[in-house]
Amino acid sequence: MKRLILWSLLLAALYGMVPRCAIAQNYPGQNSQNTIRCSSDDGDRHHCAANVRAGVQLSRQISGSPCVRNRSWGTDQNGIWVDKGCRAEFVTGNAYSGNGQTVRCNSDDGDRHYCNASVSGGVQLSRQISGSPCVQGQTWGYDQRGIWVDKGCRAEFLVGGGGDSYSGGNYNGGNYNGNDGNGQMVRCNSDDEDRHYCNANVSGGVQLSRQISGTPCVQGQTWGYDQRGIWVDKGCRAEFLVGSGGNGGSGNNVGQQVNCSSDDEKLHRCDIGQHGYVRMTRQLSGSPCVRDRTWGVDDTSIWVDRGCRATFSVQR
């Protein structure tokens, strides 16, 4: 009996030493994987013990700060490391090797959208881009029609092979070039929190169309433009509308700043009286703020909808 008690105490002690961040979990299309949460809460590098020999994939980004492989997270002989504020859940074990195809899929308007992909080999969330959470089975998943996203989730997914890449423009990991009918859309990223330039013809002016990062994009502080193009800094990631009648020059004339919020997900108007040009300078919400979809202007007011909260610059 004494021996049995001693063994019970020993097992309890060993159980208490098991890291509580490690949670066994299985995903569709995958075999025997573990999910581990690892956090850089103070902005410094931290390690989480894990067996990474069979590969590691980012499953869900939790932080507003970007989690980019080999920049703010990675693996070494000690396990998984995170840095620069990255907080995320990672899948270890029989994870994907990284040889599959990356598919980007967006729920920009908060509704469900499908992206064509061959999902027979399984699907893994590779990188969350949105402020809105991407949770498998809740805001993203996949079935015979492909990958689906919902409720504002925007992310890149790794598929087993044969998927169709994102067709809304040319996305190369730094710039996204498309056209919304009124000007050219350019995506520019400061993933490593350093200043980066993106080529663009800024002679017709630039306006921030949609902030993607959790890190704020503030004109003149974390983004701007000059003769070299659009620049972003300190983790700002956003889409910019160029050649659409924005202010030319250095882009630092911010005008009157107005905050407008759709806190209850409904349409709200903020009176600004007679005005000239209006542009969004900083998105405050996790829900996307997209011009003429979730925000816009009329004769005397700015309107916001579907949870958009942002700061706007009003030129008189």
ChimeraX commands (.cxc) that place a marker at each C-alpha (Angstrom):
marker #1 position 0.00,0.00,0.00 radius 0.5
marker #1 position 2.84,2.41,0.88 radius 0.5
marker #1 position 4.50,1.63,-2.44 radius 0.5
marker #1 position 1.24,2.36,-4.28 radius 0.5
marker #1 position 0.89,5.71,-2.51 radius 0.5
marker #1 position 4.48,6.63,-3.35 radius 0.5
marker #1 position 3.94,5.79,-7.01 radius 0.5
marker #1 position 0.75,7.87,-7.06 radius 0.5
marker #1 position 2.58,10.85,-5.56 radius 0.5
marker #1 position 5.40,10.48,-8.06 radius 0.5
marker #1 position 3.02,10.37,-11.02 radius 0.5
marker #1 position 1.15,13.43,-9.72 radius 0.5
marker #1 position 4.42,15.33,-9.39 radius 0.5
marker #1 position 5.50,14.37,-12.88 radius 0.5
marker #1 position 2.11,15.40,-14.27 radius 0.5
marker #1 position 2.44,18.81,-12.63 radius 0.5
marker #1 position 5.77,19.30,-14.44 radius 0.5
marker #1 position 4.25,18.82,-17.89 radius 0.5
marker #1 position 4.02,22.22,-19.66 radius 0.5
marker #1 position 0.44,23.37,-19.66 radius 0.5
marker #1 position 0.87,24.99,-23.05 radius 0.5
marker #1 position 1.01,21.60,-24.77 radius 0.5
marker #1 position -2.40,20.28,-25.76 radius 0.5
marker #1 position -2.91,17.16,-27.86 radius 0.5
marker #1 position -5.24,17.81,-30.75 radius 0.5
marker #1 position -6.10,16.20,-34.08 radius 0.5
marker #1 position -7.06,18.06,-37.25 radius 0.5
marker #1 position -8.92,16.83,-40.31 radius 0.5
marker #1 position -6.56,15.56,-42.98 radius 0.5
marker #1 position -3.66,15.20,-40.52 radius 0.5
marker #1 position -2.38,12.45,-38.23 radius 0.5
marker #1 position -1.47,12.61,-34.55 radius 0.5
marker #1 position -0.47,16.22,-34.03 radius 0.5
marker #1 position 0.12,18.38,-30.99 radius 0.5
marker #1 position -0.93,22.00,-30.65 radius 0.5
marker #1 position 1.39,24.24,-28.62 radius 0.5
marker #1 position 0.77,27.86,-27.69 radius 0.5
marker #1 position 3.91,30.00,-27.49 radius 0.5
marker #1 position 3.97,33.71,-26.57 radius 0.5
marker #1 position 6.32,36.68,-26.70 radius 0.5
marker #1 position 4.26,38.80,-24.33 radius 0.5
marker #1 position 7.08,41.20,-23.51 radius 0.5
marker #1 position 8.33,41.55,-27.07 radius 0.5
marker #1 position 11.47,39.50,-26.38 radius 0.5
marker #1 position 12.44,36.05,-27.65 radius 0.5
marker #1 position 11.00,33.07,-25.78 radius 0.5
marker #1 position 11.32,29.31,-26.30 radius 0.5
marker #1 position 8.67,26.64,-25.90 radius 0.5
marker #1 position 9.90,23.04,-25.62 radius 0.5
marker #1 position 8.62,20.90,-28.48 radius 0.5
marker #1 position 9.62,17.98,-30.67 radius 0.5
marker #1 position 10.04,19.75,-34.01 radius 0.5
marker #1 position 11.71,16.93,-35.94 radius 0.5
marker #1 position 8.53,16.10,-37.88 radius 0.5
marker #1 position 7.87,19.74,-38.77 radius 0.5
marker #1 position 5.99,22.70,-37.33 radius 0.5
marker #1 position 3.23,24.87,-38.77 radius 0.5
marker #1 position 1.60,28.02,-37.40 radius 0.5
marker #1 position -2.00,27.05,-36.73 radius 0.5
marker #1 position -3.50,30.28,-35.33 radius 0.5
marker #1 position -2.03,33.72,-34.72 radius 0.5
marker #1 position -3.36,35.23,-31.49 radius 0.5
marker #1 position -1.35,38.45,-31.28 radius 0.5
marker #1 position -1.86,41.70,-33.13 radius 0.5
marker #1 position 1.89,41.72,-33.80 radius 0.5
marker #1 position 2.68,39.69,-36.93 radius 0.5
marker #1 position 3.94,36.11,-36.66 radius 0.5
marker #1 position 6.22,35.61,-39.66 radius 0.5
marker #1 position 8.34,32.50,-39.99 radius 0.5
marker #1 position 12.07,33.08,-39.48 radius 0.5
marker #1 position 11.37,36.68,-38.46 radius 0.5
marker #1 position 9.15,36.57,-35.38 radius 0.5
marker #1 position 8.91,32.79,-34.95 radius 0.5
marker #1 position 10.85,29.71,-35.90 radius 0.5
marker #1 position 12.37,26.46,-34.65 radius 0.5
marker #1 position 15.75,25.28,-33.39 radius 0.5
marker #1 position 17.17,22.43,-31.33 radius 0.5
marker #1 position 15.32,23.71,-28.26 radius 0.5
marker #1 position 11.87,23.72,-29.85 radius 0.5
marker #1 position 9.75,26.65,-31.04 radius 0.5
marker #1 position 10.83,30.27,-30.53 radius 0.5
marker #1 position 8.73,33.43,-30.75 radius 0.5
marker #1 position 9.85,37.06,-30.78 radius 0.5
marker #1 position 8.68,40.68,-31.32 radius 0.5
marker #1 position 5.29,40.18,-29.67 radius 0.5
marker #1 position 4.22,37.12,-31.66 radius 0.5
marker #1 position 1.69,34.93,-29.82 radius 0.5
marker #1 position 0.34,31.90,-31.64 radius 0.5
marker #1 position -0.63,28.25,-31.63 radius 0.5
marker #1 position 1.62,25.85,-33.52 radius 0.5
marker #1 position 1.02,22.32,-34.78 radius 0.5
marker #1 position 3.86,19.85,-34.32 radius 0.5
marker #1 position 4.16,16.17,-35.10 radius 0.5
marker #1 position 3.05,14.98,-38.50 radius 0.5
marker #1 position 2.86,18.54,-39.76 radius 0.5
marker #1 position 3.10,19.72,-43.31 radius 0.5
marker #1 position 6.61,19.97,-44.69 radius 0.5
marker #1 position 6.03,23.33,-46.35 radius 0.5
marker #1 position 6.11,21.86,-49.87 radius 0.5
marker #1 position 2.41,22.41,-50.46 radius 0.5
marker #1 position 0.80,25.42,-52.11 radius 0.5
marker #1 position -0.15,28.61,-50.29 radius 0.5
marker #1 position -3.66,29.93,-50.86 radius 0.5
marker #1 position -4.83,33.28,-49.53 radius 0.5
marker #1 position -8.51,33.57,-48.67 radius 0.5
marker #1 position -10.34,36.67,-47.38 radius 0.5
marker #1 position -13.65,37.46,-45.71 radius 0.5
marker #1 position -13.32,41.20,-46.30 radius 0.5
marker #1 position -17.00,42.00,-45.86 radius 0.5
marker #1 position -17.52,39.75,-42.84 radius 0.5
marker #1 position -19.50,37.17,-44.85 radius 0.5
marker #1 position -18.56,33.62,-45.84 radius 0.5
marker #1 position -16.40,33.25,-48.93 radius 0.5
marker #1 position -14.95,30.21,-50.69 radius 0.5
marker #1 position -11.53,29.99,-52.35 radius 0.5
marker #1 position -10.83,27.26,-54.90 radius 0.5
marker #1 position -8.29,24.74,-53.65 radius 0.5
marker #1 position -7.57,21.02,-53.85 radius 0.5
marker #1 position -8.08,20.04,-50.22 radius 0.5
marker #1 position -7.71,16.26,-50.57 radius 0.5
marker #1 position -4.29,16.45,-48.86 radius 0.5
marker #1 position -5.61,18.54,-45.98 radius 0.5
marker #1 position -5.38,22.24,-45.21 radius 0.5
marker #1 position -3.31,24.09,-42.58 radius 0.5
marker #1 position -3.58,27.75,-41.57 radius 0.5
marker #1 position -0.13,29.18,-42.32 radius 0.5
marker #1 position -0.51,32.87,-41.44 radius 0.5
marker #1 position -3.40,34.92,-40.08 radius 0.5
marker #1 position -3.52,38.38,-41.65 radius 0.5
marker #1 position -6.72,39.81,-40.19 radius 0.5
marker #1 position -7.33,41.34,-36.81 radius 0.5
marker #1 position -10.48,39.20,-36.63 radius 0.5
marker #1 position -9.62,35.71,-35.33 radius 0.5
marker #1 position -9.25,32.75,-37.70 radius 0.5
marker #1 position -10.41,29.66,-35.78 radius 0.5
marker #1 position -10.81,26.34,-37.57 radius 0.5
marker #1 position -14.42,25.18,-37.61 radius 0.5
marker #1 position -15.68,28.63,-36.60 radius 0.5
marker #1 position -14.29,31.26,-38.97 radius 0.5
marker #1 position -12.50,29.02,-41.44 radius 0.5
marker #1 position -12.59,25.46,-42.70 radius 0.5
marker #1 position -12.70,23.42,-45.88 radius 0.5
marker #1 position -15.00,21.01,-47.68 radius 0.5
marker #1 position -15.55,19.69,-51.20 radius 0.5
marker #1 position -15.97,23.24,-52.52 radius 0.5
marker #1 position -12.57,24.41,-51.25 radius 0.5
marker #1 position -11.44,26.61,-48.35 radius 0.5
marker #1 position -14.00,28.87,-46.68 radius 0.5
marker #1 position -13.50,31.92,-44.46 radius 0.5
marker #1 position -16.08,33.87,-42.48 radius 0.5
marker #1 position -16.59,36.76,-40.01 radius 0.5
marker #1 position -13.65,38.83,-41.19 radius 0.5
marker #1 position -11.00,36.08,-41.18 radius 0.5
marker #1 position -8.22,36.74,-43.68 radius 0.5
marker #1 position -5.34,34.28,-43.86 radius 0.5
marker #1 position -2.90,32.25,-45.90 radius 0.5
marker #1 position -3.41,28.49,-45.95 radius 0.5
marker #1 position -1.07,25.66,-46.86 radius 0.5
marker #1 position -2.76,22.95,-48.91 radius 0.5
marker #1 position -1.46,19.55,-49.90 radius 0.5
marker #1 position -1.11,20.55,-53.54 radius 0.5
marker #1 position -3.06,21.61,-56.63 radius 0.5
marker #1 position -4.84,24.60,-55.07 radius 0.5
marker #1 position -5.50,27.82,-56.98 radius 0.5
marker #1 position -3.70,30.84,-55.64 radius 0.5
marker #1 position -5.47,34.02,-54.63 radius 0.5
marker #1 position -6.81,35.67,-57.76 radius 0.5
marker #1 position -7.78,39.12,-56.50 radius 0.5
marker #1 position -4.41,40.56,-57.55 radius 0.5
marker #1 position -0.71,39.84,-57.53 radius 0.5
marker #1 position 0.33,38.98,-54.00 radius 0.5
marker #1 position 4.01,38.31,-53.47 radius 0.5
marker #1 position 4.29,38.50,-49.69 radius 0.5
marker #1 position 5.08,42.21,-49.69 radius 0.5
marker #1 position 2.93,44.01,-52.24 radius 0.5
marker #1 position -0.59,43.40,-53.41 radius 0.5
marker #1 position -1.44,45.14,-56.65 radius 0.5
marker #1 position -5.01,45.24,-57.84 radius 0.5
marker #1 position -7.55,47.78,-59.08 radius 0.5
marker #1 position -10.79,48.88,-57.48 radius 0.5
marker #1 position -12.00,50.84,-60.50 radius 0.5
marker #1 position -11.00,54.26,-59.11 radius 0.5
marker #1 position -7.26,53.79,-58.71 radius 0.5
marker #1 position -4.60,51.18,-58.12 radius 0.5
marker #1 position -4.55,49.20,-54.88 radius 0.5
marker #1 position -1.09,48.55,-53.45 radius 0.5
marker #1 position -0.41,46.41,-50.43 radius 0.5
marker #1 position 2.70,47.26,-48.44 radius 0.5
marker #1 position 4.04,45.37,-45.38 radius 0.5
marker #1 position 6.51,46.08,-42.61 radius 0.5
marker #1 position 6.56,42.49,-41.39 radius 0.5
marker #1 position 9.90,42.79,-39.60 radius 0.5
marker #1 position 8.97,46.19,-38.10 radius 0.5
marker #1 position 11.61,47.99,-40.20 radius 0.5
marker #1 position 10.90,50.60,-42.87 radius 0.5
marker #1 position 10.08,49.22,-46.31 radius 0.5
marker #1 position 9.23,50.92,-49.59 radius 0.5
marker #1 position 6.73,49.69,-52.16 radius 0.5
marker #1 position 6.87,50.93,-55.73 radius 0.5
marker #1 position 3.90,53.09,-56.66 radius 0.5
marker #1 position 3.13,56.13,-58.77 radius 0.5
marker #1 position 2.15,58.57,-56.02 radius 0.5
marker #1 position 1.77,61.67,-58.19 radius 0.5
marker #1 position -2.01,61.41,-57.92 radius 0.5
marker #1 position -1.91,61.00,-54.13 radius 0.5
marker #1 position -2.21,58.05,-51.78 radius 0.5
marker #1 position -4.83,57.13,-49.21 radius 0.5
marker #1 position -4.89,54.29,-46.69 radius 0.5
marker #1 position -7.70,52.00,-47.78 radius 0.5
marker #1 position -7.48,49.18,-45.25 radius 0.5
marker #1 position -5.21,48.48,-42.31 radius 0.5
marker #1 position -4.36,44.78,-42.03 radius 0.5
marker #1 position -1.92,44.76,-39.12 radius 0.5
marker #1 position -2.73,44.90,-35.43 radius 0.5
marker #1 position 0.03,47.51,-35.23 radius 0.5
marker #1 position -1.45,50.95,-36.02 radius 0.5
marker #1 position -0.88,52.58,-39.41 radius 0.5
marker #1 position -0.70,56.35,-38.82 radius 0.5
marker #1 position 0.18,58.66,-41.67 radius 0.5
marker #1 position 3.46,60.46,-41.12 radius 0.5
marker #1 position 4.42,58.06,-38.30 radius 0.5
marker #1 position 4.17,54.47,-39.54 radius 0.5
marker #1 position 3.34,55.11,-43.19 radius 0.5
marker #1 position 3.72,57.79,-45.81 radius 0.5
marker #1 position 4.95,58.36,-49.34 radius 0.5
marker #1 position 7.57,60.31,-51.24 radius 0.5
marker #1 position 9.37,60.20,-54.58 radius 0.5
marker #1 position 10.47,56.60,-53.89 radius 0.5
marker #1 position 6.93,55.30,-53.42 radius 0.5
marker #1 position 4.90,54.25,-50.38 radius 0.5
marker #1 position 6.74,53.47,-47.15 radius 0.5
marker #1 position 5.60,51.52,-44.09 radius 0.5
marker #1 position 7.35,51.14,-40.75 radius 0.5
marker #1 position 7.07,49.65,-37.23 radius 0.5
marker #1 position 4.88,46.70,-38.22 radius 0.5
marker #1 position 2.28,48.59,-40.27 radius 0.5
marker #1 position 0.66,46.40,-42.94 radius 0.5
marker #1 position -2.04,47.94,-45.11 radius 0.5
marker #1 position -3.61,48.38,-48.52 radius 0.5
marker #1 position -3.29,51.81,-50.11 radius 0.5
marker #1 position -5.26,53.40,-52.91 radius 0.5
marker #1 position -3.05,55.39,-55.29 radius 0.5
marker #1 position -3.95,57.63,-58.21 radius 0.5
marker #1 position -7.47,58.24,-56.86 radius 0.5
marker #1 position -7.37,61.93,-56.15 radius 0.5
marker #1 position -5.56,61.87,-52.81 radius 0.5
marker #1 position -3.20,64.66,-51.86 radius 0.5
marker #1 position 0.05,64.69,-53.82 radius 0.5
marker #1 position 3.43,65.66,-52.49 radius 0.5
marker #1 position 4.75,64.13,-49.31 radius 0.5
marker #1 position 1.39,62.93,-48.04 radius 0.5
marker #1 position 1.84,64.43,-44.58 radius 0.5
marker #1 position -1.04,66.92,-44.66 radius 0.5
marker #1 position -3.38,65.01,-42.37 radius 0.5
marker #1 position -6.17,67.61,-42.07 radius 0.5
marker #1 position -8.78,67.47,-39.31 radius 0.5
marker #1 position -8.85,64.12,-37.52 radius 0.5
marker #1 position -12.28,62.55,-36.92 radius 0.5
marker #1 position -13.00,59.24,-35.16 radius 0.5
marker #1 position -16.08,57.37,-36.29 radius 0.5
marker #1 position -17.26,54.01,-34.91 radius 0.5
marker #1 position -19.75,51.25,-35.64 radius 0.5
marker #1 position -19.50,49.64,-32.20 radius 0.5
marker #1 position -22.79,47.75,-32.50 radius 0.5
marker #1 position -22.07,46.50,-36.05 radius 0.5
marker #1 position -24.76,48.90,-37.41 radius 0.5
marker #1 position -24.59,51.93,-39.68 radius 0.5
marker #1 position -23.54,55.15,-37.96 radius 0.5
marker #1 position -22.87,58.63,-39.30 radius 0.5
marker #1 position -20.42,61.22,-38.00 radius 0.5
marker #1 position -21.20,64.81,-38.98 radius 0.5
marker #1 position -18.30,66.68,-40.60 radius 0.5
marker #1 position -20.24,69.45,-42.38 radius 0.5
marker #1 position -19.12,70.71,-45.77 radius 0.5
marker #1 position -15.80,69.15,-46.64 radius 0.5
marker #1 position -13.25,68.44,-49.31 radius 0.5
marker #1 position -11.34,65.18,-49.54 radius 0.5
marker #1 position -11.73,62.49,-46.82 radius 0.5
marker #1 position -9.41,59.55,-46.26 radius 0.5
marker #1 position -8.96,56.93,-43.56 radius 0.5
marker #1 position -5.65,57.38,-41.76 radius 0.5
marker #1 position -5.93,54.66,-39.10 radius 0.5
marker #1 position -8.14,51.61,-38.63 radius 0.5
marker #1 position -8.97,51.01,-34.97 radius 0.5
marker #1 position -11.21,47.94,-35.22 radius 0.5
marker #1 position -10.47,44.29,-35.81 radius 0.5
marker #1 position -13.36,44.32,-38.30 radius 0.5
marker #1 position -12.19,45.50,-41.73 radius 0.5
marker #1 position -12.72,49.11,-42.81 radius 0.5
marker #1 position -13.05,49.08,-46.61 radius 0.5
marker #1 position -14.10,52.19,-48.51 radius 0.5
marker #1 position -17.61,51.99,-50.01 radius 0.5
marker #1 position -18.18,48.69,-48.20 radius 0.5
marker #1 position -17.88,49.39,-44.48 radius 0.5
marker #1 position -17.20,53.13,-44.61 radius 0.5
marker #1 position -17.80,56.05,-46.93 radius 0.5
marker #1 position -18.73,59.72,-47.13 radius 0.5
marker #1 position -21.69,61.78,-48.28 radius 0.5
marker #1 position -22.38,65.51,-48.45 radius 0.5
marker #1 position -22.02,66.27,-44.74 radius 0.5
marker #1 position -20.93,63.10,-42.92 radius 0.5
marker #1 position -18.74,60.02,-42.72 radius 0.5
marker #1 position -20.57,56.71,-42.39 radius 0.5
marker #1 position -19.26,53.45,-40.89 radius 0.5
marker #1 position -20.86,50.01,-40.74 radius 0.5
marker #1 position -20.28,46.32,-39.75 radius 0.5
marker #1 position -17.98,47.07,-36.83 radius 0.5
marker #1 position -15.59,49.44,-38.60 radius 0.5
marker #1 position -13.90,51.92,-36.25 radius 0.5
marker #1 position -11.33,54.32,-37.67 radius 0.5
marker #1 position -9.72,57.75,-37.69 radius 0.5
marker #1 position -10.35,59.85,-40.78 radius 0.5
marker #1 position -8.59,62.93,-42.16 radius 0.5
marker #1 position -10.97,65.60,-43.42 radius 0.5
marker #1 position -9.67,68.26,-45.81 radius 0.5
marker #1 position -11.68,71.50,-45.87 radius 0.5
marker link #1:1,2 radius 0.2
marker link #1:2,3 radius 0.2
marker link #1:3,4 radius 0.2
marker link #1:4,5 radius 0.2
marker link #1:5,6 radius 0.2
marker link #1:6,7 radius 0.2
marker link #1:7,8 radius 0.2
marker link #1:8,9 radius 0.2
marker link #1:9,10 radius 0.2
marker link #1:10,11 radius 0.2
marker link #1:11,12 radius 0.2
marker link #1:12,13 radius 0.2
marker link #1:13,14 radius 0.2
marker link #1:14,15 radius 0.2
marker link #1:15,16 radius 0.2
marker link #1:16,17 radius 0.2
marker link #1:17,18 radius 0.2
marker link #1:18,19 radius 0.2
marker link #1:19,20 radius 0.2
marker link #1:20,21 radius 0.2
marker link #1:21,22 radius 0.2
marker link #1:22,23 radius 0.2
marker link #1:23,24 radius 0.2
marker link #1:24,25 radius 0.2
marker link #1:25,26 radius 0.2
marker link #1:26,27 radius 0.2
marker link #1:27,28 radius 0.2
marker link #1:28,29 radius 0.2
marker link #1:29,30 radius 0.2
marker link #1:30,31 radius 0.2
marker link #1:31,32 radius 0.2
marker link #1:32,33 radius 0.2
marker link #1:33,34 radius 0.2
marker link #1:34,35 radius 0.2
marker link #1:35,36 radius 0.2
marker link #1:36,37 radius 0.2
marker link #1:37,38 radius 0.2
marker link #1:38,39 radius 0.2
marker link #1:39,40 radius 0.2
marker link #1:40,41 radius 0.2
marker link #1:41,42 radius 0.2
marker link #1:42,43 radius 0.2
marker link #1:43,44 radius 0.2
marker link #1:44,45 radius 0.2
marker link #1:45,46 radius 0.2
marker link #1:46,47 radius 0.2
marker link #1:47,48 radius 0.2
marker link #1:48,49 radius 0.2
marker link #1:49,50 radius 0.2
marker link #1:50,51 radius 0.2
marker link #1:51,52 radius 0.2
marker link #1:52,53 radius 0.2
marker link #1:53,54 radius 0.2
marker link #1:54,55 radius 0.2
marker link #1:55,56 radius 0.2
marker link #1:56,57 radius 0.2
marker link #1:57,58 radius 0.2
marker link #1:58,59 radius 0.2
marker link #1:59,60 radius 0.2
marker link #1:60,61 radius 0.2
marker link #1:61,62 radius 0.2
marker link #1:62,63 radius 0.2
marker link #1:63,64 radius 0.2
marker link #1:64,65 radius 0.2
marker link #1:65,66 radius 0.2
marker link #1:66,67 radius 0.2
marker link #1:67,68 radius 0.2
marker link #1:68,69 radius 0.2
marker link #1:69,70 radius 0.2
marker link #1:70,71 radius 0.2
marker link #1:71,72 radius 0.2
marker link #1:72,73 radius 0.2
marker link #1:73,74 radius 0.2
marker link #1:74,75 radius 0.2
marker link #1:75,76 radius 0.2
marker link #1:76,77 radius 0.2
marker link #1:77,78 radius 0.2
marker link #1:78,79 radius 0.2
marker link #1:79,80 radius 0.2
marker link #1:80,81 radius 0.2
marker link #1:81,82 radius 0.2
marker link #1:82,83 radius 0.2
marker link #1:83,84 radius 0.2
marker link #1:84,85 radius 0.2
marker link #1:85,86 radius 0.2
marker link #1:86,87 radius 0.2
marker link #1:87,88 radius 0.2
marker link #1:88,89 radius 0.2
marker link #1:89,90 radius 0.2
marker link #1:90,91 radius 0.2
marker link #1:91,92 radius 0.2
marker link #1:92,93 radius 0.2
marker link #1:93,94 radius 0.2
marker link #1:94,95 radius 0.2
marker link #1:95,96 radius 0.2
marker link #1:96,97 radius 0.2
marker link #1:97,98 radius 0.2
marker link #1:98,99 radius 0.2
marker link #1:99,100 radius 0.2
marker link #1:100,101 radius 0.2
marker link #1:101,102 radius 0.2
marker link #1:102,103 radius 0.2
marker link #1:103,104 radius 0.2
marker link #1:104,105 radius 0.2
marker link #1:105,106 radius 0.2
marker link #1:106,107 radius 0.2
marker link #1:107,108 radius 0.2
marker link #1:108,109 radius 0.2
marker link #1:109,110 radius 0.2
marker link #1:110,111 radius 0.2
marker link #1:111,112 radius 0.2
marker link #1:112,113 radius 0.2
marker link #1:113,114 radius 0.2
marker link #1:114,115 radius 0.2
marker link #1:115,116 radius 0.2
marker link #1:116,117 radius 0.2
marker link #1:117,118 radius 0.2
marker link #1:118,119 radius 0.2
marker link #1:119,120 radius 0.2
marker link #1:120,121 radius 0.2
marker link #1:121,122 radius 0.2
marker link #1:122,123 radius 0.2
marker link #1:123,124 radius 0.2
marker link #1:124,125 radius 0.2
marker link #1:125,126 radius 0.2
marker link #1:126,127 radius 0.2
marker link #1:127,128 radius 0.2
marker link #1:128,129 radius 0.2
marker link #1:129,130 radius 0.2
marker link #1:130,131 radius 0.2
marker link #1:131,132 radius 0.2
marker link #1:132,133 radius 0.2
marker link #1:133,134 radius 0.2
marker link #1:134,135 radius 0.2
marker link #1:135,136 radius 0.2
marker link #1:136,137 radius 0.2
marker link #1:137,138 radius 0.2
marker link #1:138,139 radius 0.2
marker link #1:139,140 radius 0.2
marker link #1:140,141 radius 0.2
marker link #1:141,142 radius 0.2
marker link #1:142,143 radius 0.2
marker link #1:143,144 radius 0.2
marker link #1:144,145 radius 0.2
marker link #1:145,146 radius 0.2
marker link #1:146,147 radius 0.2
marker link #1:147,148 radius 0.2
marker link #1:148,149 radius 0.2
marker link #1:149,150 radius 0.2
marker link #1:150,151 radius 0.2
marker link #1:151,152 radius 0.2
marker link #1:152,153 radius 0.2
marker link #1:153,154 radius 0.2
marker link #1:154,155 radius 0.2
marker link #1:155,156 radius 0.2
marker link #1:156,157 radius 0.2
marker link #1:157,158 radius 0.2
marker link #1:158,159 radius 0.2
marker link #1:159,160 radius 0.2
marker link #1:160,161 radius 0.2
marker link #1:161,162 radius 0.2
marker link #1:162,163 radius 0.2
marker link #1:163,164 radius 0.2
marker link #1:164,165 radius 0.2
marker link #1:165,166 radius 0.2
marker link #1:166,167 radius 0.2
marker link #1:167,168 radius 0.2
marker link #1:168,169 radius 0.2
marker link #1:169,170 radius 0.2
marker link #1:170,171 radius 0.2
marker link #1:171,172 radius 0.2
marker link #1:172,173 radius 0.2
marker link #1:173,174 radius 0.2
marker link #1:174,175 radius 0.2
marker link #1:175,176 radius 0.2
marker link #1:176,177 radius 0.2
marker link #1:177,178 radius 0.2
marker link #1:178,179 radius 0.2
marker link #1:179,180 radius 0.2
marker link #1:180,181 radius 0.2
marker link #1:181,182 radius 0.2
marker link #1:182,183 radius 0.2
marker link #1:183,184 radius 0.2
marker link #1:184,185 radius 0.2
marker link #1:185,186 radius 0.2
marker link #1:186,187 radius 0.2
marker link #1:187,188 radius 0.2
marker link #1:188,189 radius 0.2
marker link #1:189,190 radius 0.2
marker link #1:190,191 radius 0.2
marker link #1:191,192 radius 0.2
marker link #1:192,193 radius 0.2
marker link #1:193,194 radius 0.2
marker link #1:194,195 radius 0.2
marker link #1:195,196 radius 0.2
marker link #1:196,197 radius 0.2
marker link #1:197,198 radius 0.2
marker link #1:198,199 radius 0.2
marker link #1:199,200 radius 0.2
marker link #1:200,201 radius 0.2
marker link #1:201,202 radius 0.2
marker link #1:202,203 radius 0.2
marker link #1:203,204 radius 0.2
marker link #1:204,205 radius 0.2
marker link #1:205,206 radius 0.2
marker link #1:206,207 radius 0.2
marker link #1:207,208 radius 0.2
marker link #1:208,209 radius 0.2
marker link #1:209,210 radius 0.2
marker link #1:210,211 radius 0.2
marker link #1:211,212 radius 0.2
marker link #1:212,213 radius 0.2
marker link #1:213,214 radius 0.2
marker link #1:214,215 radius 0.2
marker link #1:215,216 radius 0.2
marker link #1:216,217 radius 0.2
marker link #1:217,218 radius 0.2
marker link #1:218,219 radius 0.2
marker link #1:219,220 radius 0.2
marker link #1:220,221 radius 0.2
marker link #1:221,222 radius 0.2
marker link #1:222,223 radius 0.2
marker link #1:223,224 radius 0.2
marker link #1:224,225 radius 0.2
marker link #1:225,226 radius 0.2
marker link #1:226,227 radius 0.2
marker link #1:227,228 radius 0.2
marker link #1:228,229 radius 0.2
marker link #1:229,230 radius 0.2
marker link #1:230,231 radius 0.2
marker link #1:231,232 radius 0.2
marker link #1:232,233 radius 0.2
marker link #1:233,234 radius 0.2
marker link #1:234,235 radius 0.2
marker link #1:235,236 radius 0.2
marker link #1:236,237 radius 0.2
marker link #1:237,238 radius 0.2
marker link #1:238,239 radius 0.2
marker link #1:239,240 radius 0.2
marker link #1:240,241 radius 0.2
marker link #1:241,242 radius 0.2
marker link #1:242,243 radius 0.2
marker link #1:243,244 radius 0.2
marker link #1:244,245 radius 0.2
marker link #1:245,246 radius 0.2
marker link #1:246,247 radius 0.2
marker link #1:247,248 radius 0.2
marker link #1:248,249 radius 0.2
marker link #1:249,250 radius 0.2
marker link #1:250,251 radius 0.2
marker link #1:251,252 radius 0.2
marker link #1:252,253 radius 0.2
marker link #1:253,254 radius 0.2
marker link #1:254,255 radius 0.2
marker link #1:255,256 radius 0.2
marker link #1:256,257 radius 0.2
marker link #1:257,258 radius 0.2
marker link #1:258,259 radius 0.2
marker link #1:259,260 radius 0.2
marker link #1:260,261 radius 0.2
marker link #1:261,262 radius 0.2
marker link #1:262,263 radius 0.2
marker link #1:263,264 radius 0.2
marker link #1:264,265 radius 0.2
marker link #1:265,266 radius 0.2
marker link #1:266,267 radius 0.2
marker link #1:267,268 radius 0.2
marker link #1:268,269 radius 0.2
marker link #1:269,270 radius 0.2
marker link #1:270,271 radius 0.2
marker link #1:271,272 radius 0.2
marker link #1:272,273 radius 0.2
marker link #1:273,274 radius 0.2
marker link #1:274,275 radius 0.2
marker link #1:275,276 radius 0.2
marker link #1:276,277 radius 0.2
marker link #1:277,278 radius 0.2
marker link #1:278,279 radius 0.2
marker link #1:279,280 radius 0.2
marker link #1:280,281 radius 0.2
marker link #1:281,282 radius 0.2
marker link #1:282,283 radius 0.2
marker link #1:283,284 radius 0.2
marker link #1:284,285 radius 0.2
marker link #1:285,286 radius 0.2
marker link #1:286,287 radius 0.2
marker link #1:287,288 radius 0.2
marker link #1:288,289 radius 0.2
marker link #1:289,290 radius 0.2
marker link #1:290,291 radius 0.2
marker link #1:291,292 radius 0.2
marker link #1:292,293 radius 0.2
marker link #1:293,294 radius 0.2
marker link #1:294,295 radius 0.2
marker link #1:295,296 radius 0.2
marker link #1:296,297 radius 0.2
marker link #1:297,298 radius 0.2
marker link #1:298,299 radius 0.2
marker link #1:299,300 radius 0.2
marker link #1:300,301 radius 0.2
marker link #1:301,302 radius 0.2
marker link #1:302,303 radius 0.2
marker link #1:303,304 radius 0.2
marker link #1:304,305 radius 0.2
marker link #1:305,306 radius 0.2
marker link #1:306,307 radius 0.2
marker link #1:307,308 radius 0.2
marker link #1:308,309 radius 0.2
marker link #1:309,310 radius 0.2
marker link #1:310,311 radius 0.2
marker link #1:311,312 radius 0.2
marker link #1:312,313 radius 0.2
marker link #1:313,314 radius 0.2
marker link #1:314,315 radius 0.2
marker link #1:315,316 radius 0.2
view
